[in-house]
């Protein structure tokens, strides 16, 4: 069984996710191998207010969108996670 390590990643919050999280960015420690669902849970557990829009949030790792279909993701210290809320307007 492979042991997981923790890595420090930079999380960026945009638009409504920034308002709900109360910050534009932060550095957090996460497992080096995660699924998109686990990563989203880690972030929304830190900022409970984000749970109100959790189903609509989009995540990107180093500017590449990820989803449940992405499977397990390998993260490294210094990676950038973007938390993008649903876009609205017209």
Phi, psi and omega in degrees: 000129183276133180276135179274146175250158174263142177233153177267125178237156178261123180255126179251132180249134182241146172050236185298326178295325176294316179299314182289323180284336181078016179205154178271332179198160177199161175255127178228161175259132180223161175299149182286345176231117182218161169266165178298323180295316179295318179299317178296319178296319179300315182292315182287335174291330177287327183229086186306327181300333180291341180299335180293337178237013185306318183295340183254357182286145176245137177248146174227139176247118182051044175071014174249123179298143175235157179210181178303328181289347181290343182070209181280136184248135176269120179251151177232155176305134180095351177298155182247125178250122177258134177252109189246121179281169176299142179275141176221166181137187180171000000 
